[in-house]
Amino acid sequence: MTSARARVTLDRAGGCRLPTIWRVMESFSTQGVHAASRFLHWRDAVWRFYPRVELSTDAADGFAGAISTRMLGSMRVTEVSSGAQVVRRSARDIARYREDVLQLNFQVAGDSSLRQDARECVATPGTFVLYDSTRPYELRFSGPFKQLSIKLPRADFRTRYGSMDDFTARVIDGTTGSGRFLFGFAQQLVPQANADALLETRLQDHFGDLLMTAIRDMLGTVDRLGRSATLVRVKTYILSHLRDPELAPETIAAATGLSKRSLHALFEYEQTTLWRWLQARRLARCKADIEDLGPPPRSISDIAYSWGFSDAAHFSRLFRKAYGVSPRDCRQAAENRRSAG
C-alpha cells in the first residue's frame, strides 16, 4: 500500500461521458470506497462531468471527495467538495479530447489557484473565476475545498455575449455588487431539479446576463476596457432595453459613449451586425414567451410588440426565418408537448 505522502499521477485513458439529455441529479462520493482506490474512482467521476484532465495528489490514501451534478438547459451545474489535488488540462488533452466549454468556479470553502493565458489568480471563499477548456490551464487545491462549478457551452455563450478570452484567470468578487447577486443566484441552481424546459432556458439566460454584468463591474471604467470588454458593456445595455421600440444605433452609441462607427465595428469584429444581434435576442425572448402557455396565454402580436417589434407581419417573417416555423406553429407545438406530457 502506498504511503499517505506518495505522489499519485493518473493517465488520461478510460472514463465515460453522460448524454447531454441527462437532467436528473446524480451524485458520487468516495465514502465506502477502499482507501487505495479512492483517487482512481475520483478521477473517473471527474472525467464524467468535466473536460478531460490530468489529476494528481500527494495524499492518495487519505483522499475524499463528493460530487452532485445535473444539467440545467445546456449548462452543467455541479457541487464538488474534495481534498488537495492538482488538475491540469494540457495541449495534448485538448487535441485528443476537445470539449468546447467555459467553466466558472464559485469558491465556497478553501482556496484554489488557477493559471491560464499567462495569468494566475487565487480564489478564496466568496469569489469566483472563469477558465476556458480550449486552452491549457492548471488548478491547484492545497487542502480541503468546496466549489460550485458551472460548465457553459462556449460557442453558444460566445454567440450571445462575445469572446471571454480577456476574462480568464481573473478573480471576481462574489460578496459585493453584481458579483454578490450572481454568486447567490448560482447557489440556487443546483436544487432546481426537474425544472421544465422553459424555466431552464430562462434561468440560463438570467445567469448569462448576471455574469456579463459582474464582469463589466470587475473591469471598471471605460478607459481601461479593451474591445471585448466594451462589447460586453454595449450588449448589457442593449439587453436591458430590448423592449424599447425606439432602440437604435444612435441611442445605443450615445448611452455607451461610442461613435456609431465604433459601435458597428464592434459587431463586425464578431462577424455579425448590430441589427442581426439585436433581432436575434428579441426573437429569442419572443419565442420563450410564445411557448409560455399562461394562464392565460398572451396573443402573439402582443408578445411581438412587447419586445420592440412594430409590425406583426415583419415579425412573423423574421421568426420563420430564424426558427423554421411560424409563431403560431411554434405555439401549437408547445401546446402539443404540454398535452403529451
PyMOL commands that set and color helices and strands:
alter all, ss='L'
color gray80, all
select helices_A, chain A and resi 35-49+91-96+154-161+165-167+177-187+197-219+222-224+227-240+249-256+260-269+274-291+300-306+312-323+327-340
alter helices_A, ss='H'
color red, helices_A
select strands_A, chain A and resi 8-9+26-29+54-57+65-72+75-82+85-89+101-109+112-116+119-123+127-132+137-141+145-153+172-173
alter strands_A, ss='S'
color yellow, strands_A
deselect
rebuild
show_as cartoon
